[in-house]
Amino acid sequence: MYGPRHAELKGHNSMHLIPFLKELRNEETKAEMFPGLLNNLSIKTVHSKERHFENIVFIDTPGLADGNLKYKFDVDETYKWLARHCDLVLVFLDPIG
């Protein structure tokens, strides 16, 4: 996402940059919507002189994996939740898989 400089925020700190991410954690109970997701979340900011770049946020989710790979959070429900906050969803397919 756009930022004044190159930086990376991880976990709970990333919720401060994107308002809808605050939904991931109930402030009263401290319960997480997708337990394990915030510990695996990171946001990278980059600076650009291009006009309107500050209006674009790219979200890269974990890939779909074959086999017995287990994530620390519910990947399918996370995809659905993120999609409700997006204007455009791009799906890239691995030609090998």
Residue pairs with C-beta under 8 A, 6 or more apart in sequence:
1 17
1 18
1 43
1 44
1 45
1 46
1 56
1 57
1 58
2 45
2 46
2 47
2 48
2 53
2 54
2 55
2 56
2 57
3 17
3 45
3 46
3 47
4 45
4 47
5 45
5 47
6 44
6 45
6 46
6 47
7 44
7 45
8 42
8 43
8 44
8 45
9 16
9 17
9 42
9 43
9 45
10 41
10 42
10 43
11 38
11 39
11 41
11 42
12 25
12 38
14 21
14 38
14 41
14 42
14 43
15 21
15 22
15 24
15 25
15 38
17 43
17 45
18 43
18 57
20 85
21 41
23 33
23 81
24 32
24 33
24 34
24 37
24 38
25 31
25 32
25 33
25 38
26 32
26 33
32 38
33 81
34 73
34 74
34 77
34 78
34 81
35 72
35 73
36 71
36 72
36 73
37 72
37 73
37 78
39 72
40 71
40 72
40 73
59 82
59 86
61 75
61 78
61 79
61 82
62 71
62 75
63 94
64 97
66 97
83 89
